[in-house]
Amino acid sequence: MKKRYAIVGTGGRAEFFYGAMVTDFKETSELVAICDINQTRMDFTNRLLVDKYDYHAVPTYKADQFENMIKTEKPDFVIVTSVDRTHHTYIIKAMELGCDVISEKPMTVDEEKCQEILDTIKRTGRQLRVTFNYRYAPHNTKIRELIMDGVIGDVHSVHFEWLLNTQHGADYFRRWHRDKRNGGGLLVHKSTHHFDLVNFWLGTKPQTVFAMGGLMFYGRENAEKRGVTEFYQRATGNEIAKNDPFALHLDSNEHLKGLYLDAEHEDGYQRDQSVFGDGINIEDTMGVMVRYQNKAILTYSLNAYMPWEGFNVQINGSKGRIELRVVEKSYVNSGGLKEEEGALKEKTIKVFPMFAAPYQVQLEEGVGGHGGGDPVLLKDIFDKPSDDRFERAASHVDGAMSILTGIAGNISLRTGQPVVVDKLVTF
């Protein structure tokens, strides 16, 4: 029998799920409804379902009709791809109405909302899964395998440097993410991927977090310091923006136009705001230290205005060292093919044994977005799950542990003090 799915939030991430559901997994899955605050955006989604995916239009429900959608369409699962600060609302309502939930990362944005979700799971007995596609990328799974197999012994420290470039990194400062209340800043919205990878690789949980950071490149004040004199509020249709390499012109991309520009009359949301405008209150430059329950230490760096996109990881153990380097292709969310999001340009893993010659690890070639992780994740969600030695499917505990590192980092940014993770929520 097919599983029935409803999706809430039809912005950039939703198509990743429904596009796969109605094509590759149509034998096991059925999309029965969509929900959003914006009717125009839902209508555009239905046009894609019909014209692009040869599916049929599905019933649409505005956000205030969410409970009615559950009662009428009776989905088995609700997929949550709305603005991050609303995740907990839909997760909790769906569970209370008898549905299991699949949530896009991050699970939520602060410790209070996280506690509400944990309490609801305990009260209802429903299941929540968080979609960490990076776990499924072959190179990231290989790191887990090498550590599990004891190749470098006990891991004592990790250095993790993530670079967001001037196309993808800038995109967080154009849209709703620029307001910290919406996504918790990049330490929650983006770094949840990276903190989850460290938890996943090391098989442990964060204990103490200390962070520093700030808005050092984007924003009007920083641009003024660099001598910029011409500013604009949004890019589309603006003469000044035509010469700005950071500008996003919605009218030059049919997908962005249909999903956002044509829909903004309903809710006022502008997808193409200037990254050097006012009102940005998230950090673009961050450094974090984490002590884990197994006593390992993480030093983490995130910068959102780099010349290239990707990450460098060095893992040091009692028997040697692993070095991972990944370069990803540039992309703008919903501005191109889904398989181009986080797709790879290069990847290498090198192992440096303590008393032997270093060697390069042979890697499986992943196909698709996020380093080849997307297709594997989708199969794990919509097809029959297979035995997985690496336990890549992420539970609500995994989802909570990844965001709690970032949430603790945000508290540390505000207070200047280290934060004990166990004091933030109760499981």
N, C-alpha and C positions, 0 to 999 in steps of 0.2 A: 504494500500500500504506500502511495506517495505521501511524503511529509508535506504539510502545508505551512507556508511561510508568509509573513507580512513584514514589510520594511517600513520603518519610521525614519524620515530624513532622506530626501531624494537628491541631495547635493552630490559633490564630486565622488564620494566613496561608494555610494549605493550601487552604481552600475557594475562595479567589480563583482558584487554578489548576484544581482539579478541577471546580469548578462550570462554568467556561468550557469545559473540555476535553470534558465529556460532554454539552454542549448546543450551543453555537455552533460548536464545532470537532469534532463527533463524526464528520464525514466524513474527517478527516485524523488524528485522535488517538484513542487508546484507553488508558483507565486500567486497569492490569492488577493492581495490588497497592498496599497501603498498609503503612507500618511505623511503629511508635511504641513508647515504653516502657510505654504504658498501654493495656490491652485495652479498657477501658470507653470510652475516647475513640475508639478505632478502631471499636467497635461503634456509637457514636453517629454517626460519619462514614458508616458503611454505611447507617444508617437515613436519613440525609439523602440519600444517593445514590439510595435507592429511593423514599422518600416525597416528597422535594422536587424531585429532578431526573429522576425516572422512568428511572433507570438500574438497574443490578443491583449487588448486593453484590459486593465484590471480596475476594480472599484477604487475610488480615491476618497480619502477622509482627511479633513482638516485636523490640526493638532488637538483642538478641543473635542474632537469626535473619536479620539483614540480608544477609549473604553468601549464605545459603541462598535468600532471596527472589530475589536476582539470578540465581543459577544455575537456579532452578526456573522463574521467570516470564519470564526473558530480556528485560527491558526494553531499549529503545534508549536511553532517557534516564532518569535519576534526578533528580527535583525535590527539592531539599533545603530544607525549611522547619522544621527543628528548632531547638532552642535554639542561639544563635550559637556558643557555645564548642564545639559538636559538629559544626559544618559541615565542618571540615577532615577529620574522621574519615570521614564518609560520602562526601565528594567524592573522597578518596583511594581508599577501598575500591571505590567504583563505577568509577572509572577503571581501577584495577588489574584489575577483572573485565570490562573491555571496554565500559563504558557512557560516553556523554557525559553531562554534568551541567548542570543549570540550578539556580543557587543564589539563594535570596532574599538580599538585602543584610542585613548586611555579609557579604562573602565569608568572613571569619573575624575574629578579635578581637585578634591580636597578631602581631608580626613573625616569631616562630618558626613559628607555624602557617601563616602566609602563605608562608614559604620552603618548607615541606613541600609545600604545594599546587603552587607553581611548579616544584619539582623533579619532582613526579609528572607534571605536564603534559608536561614536557620528556622524561621517561622513557617515558611511555605513548603520547604523541601524541594523546591524547583532547582533546575540546573542553570548555571551561567557559564558561558565559554567566552574567552577573550581572544581575538584573532591576531596573534603574533606571527605574521607571515615570515619575519626574518629568521625565526627558529628553523623554518623549513628549507631555507636556501642551502644548497649542498655544502658550500664552504663553511657556513655557520654550524650545520649539523656535524661536519667533519671535526671542528674544534671540540665539540662535545664528545665525540668518539675518541679523539686522541687523549683527552683528559680522563675520560672514563676508563680507558685502557692503560692508564698509568704511564704514558709515554714520557711525561716530564715530572712524574712523581706527584707529590702534594703541591698544590698551587699556593704560593705565598703572596703574590702581588700581580695586579693587572694594570696596565696603562691603556686607556681607551680614548682615542682622539677621533671625534666626528667632525667632518667638514661639510657644511651646507654652502652651496655656491650662490653666486649673485643672480641665478635664475630661480632655483628651487628655494634656497634660503630666504631670498627676498619675498617670496610668495606669502610667507607667514606674516609679513608686515603690511601686506595689501588688504588682507581679509579679516574675518572675525577673530582670528587668533591674536591679532595685535592688542586686544583687550584681555588682560590676564584673567579676568573673571570668567571668560568664555572657555578657556582651555588650560588654565593653570600655567601659562607660559611654556616655553620650549622644554624646560626641565620635566614637565609632566606630559605635554602633548607629543613631543618628539622623542625626548630621551627615554620615555617609557620603553621604547624598542630596545635601547641599548642597555638599560638597567636590567631588563628582562633577560637579555642575552647573557649577561654576566651571572645572574641567578641560575639560568639554564645550564651554562657551561660548567659552573663550579658546583652545582647541586646544593646551594646554600641560600641563606636569606640575609638581607641587610640588617645590621645592628645599630650602627651610629653613622650619622651623615653630617658633613660640614661643607658649606658652599659659599662661594663668592661670585659676583658677576654684576653686570649692568648693561644698560643700553648705550653702546659706545660708538656705533656706526650709523644705524638708521635713526629716523626721527629728525624733526626740523632743527632742533638746537645743534645737533652734531653736524648737520649739513652747513648750517650758518658758520660754525667754527672753521669749516674747511673752505669758506669763501663763496658758497653757493648763494646766489641772490634772487634767482627766479624759482617760484614755487607754484604748485597747483594742488587742488584737492583730489581730483580723480583724473585718470589718463584719457579715457575714451572721449574723443572729440575735442581734446585740448591741444592747442598749438604748441605750448611750452613742452608738453609731454612727448611730442614727436621726436625730440632730440635727446630724450632721457633713456639710456639703455636699461633702466630699471622699470620702465613703464610697461603696463599690460593693457593692450587695446582690445576690449571685448568685441568690438564690431568687426575685427579681422579674423575671428575664429567662430565658425557657425555653432559649435558645441557650447562654447562659453556664452555666446550671444543668446542661444535658446534657453540655457539653464539659468543664466543670471541677468543679463542686460534686459531681456524681454520680460523678466519676472520682477524686476525691482520696483515697479509701480505698486505692487501689492504690499511689500514690507519695508521698502526703503533700503534694502541691503545692497551696498556697492562693492563689487568684487575687485575693483581696479583702483583702489585708493593709493595715493602716493606713499611710498615707503619713507619719504622724507617729510611727511606731514605731521600735524599735531595729533595728540590723542593716543600715541603708542606708549604702552606701559609695561611691555615685556622686555626681557633681556635678550641681547644678541651675542653676548660674550660671557661664558660661564666656565667655572672650574669647580669640581666637586671631589671630595674625598669620602670614601665609604669604608668602614670596617664591617666585615661580615661575621656571621655566627661561627664560621669555621676559622676565624682569625685572619683570613686573607684581607688584603688592602686593595682598594681600587683608587686610582687617580684618573679623573675623567675631565675631558675638555670638549666643549662645543662652541664653535664659532659659525655664524650664519651669513658670512659675506666673503667667502673664500673663492679663489680662482678655479678650484675644481671640487667635485662632489665625491664623497666617499669616506673611508675610515681606515685608520691604522690601529692595530691592537698588538700589544706585547704582553705575553703571559709568562711569568717566571715561576719555576717550580724547583723542587728539591733535586731533580735529575736533569734539568735543562730548561729550555726556553722555546716558546712558539711565537712566531711573528706572522701576523695576517695583514695583508694590504688589499684593499678593495677600492676600485674607482668605478663610480656609477655614472650613467648618462644623465645629462641635465633634463629636467622636465618641469612643467607647470601642471598642477592638479587639474584634471578634466580638460587640459588643453591639447591632448593628443591621444594616442593609442594606450589602452590600459597596460598592455604588456611592456610599454616603454617606461613605466613608472618604476624607478629604482633598478632598471636593467643595467647589466654590467658592461663595462669597457675592459676591465682587467681584474684579475684576482690571483693572489699567490699566498700559499702557506709554506713557511719554512720552519723546520724543526732544528734546534741547536742542542744536541745532547751534550751533557756536561763533559764527557770524556771520549767523544767520537766525532766524526766529520758531520757537519750540517748537511741537511738534504731537503729538497723541495717535495712536498706532498702532492701526489697526483689527485686531481679533483674531477668529479663528475661535472659535465657541462649542463647547468640548469637552463631551462627554457622558460621565458616569461618574466613578468615583473618581479621586483624586489629580489633580484639575484636568482631567479628560478624558484623562489619560495611560494609565490602566489598560486600556481597550478597545483602544487602538492597540498597546500593548505585547503584549497577549494575541494579537492578530492576527499580530504580528511573530513570536511564538514558535510558535504552533500552526498557522498558515497558511503558504502559500508566501511567503517573504520577497520584498519588492519592492525595486527600486532606491531608495536613500535618500541623497539629497544630503547630509543632515546626519549620517549615520553614527551613528544613535541606538543601535543594538544594541551592548551593552557586552560586551567581551571580559574575559578574566581579567586582562589588563593594566589595563584601566579599573577593574575591581573592586579590584585591588591598590592602584592609585594613589589611589583615594578613601579606602580605609581607612588607608593609610599616613600620610595627613595627620592623621587622628584618632589613630592609634597614636603618631605623633611628638608630637602634642599631649599625650597621656597621659604620655609620657616627660618632656616639658618640665614638666608639672605636678609630677612627682615630683622633678625635679632642679633646676628653676629655670633651666635652660639652653636655648638654641636647639638644635634637632635637625636634622641634615642627613639628608634622606630617603634619598638614594642609599646611605647607609651601613647602612640597616636590612635590605635584602634584595638578592639578586643575581638578575637575570633571565636 
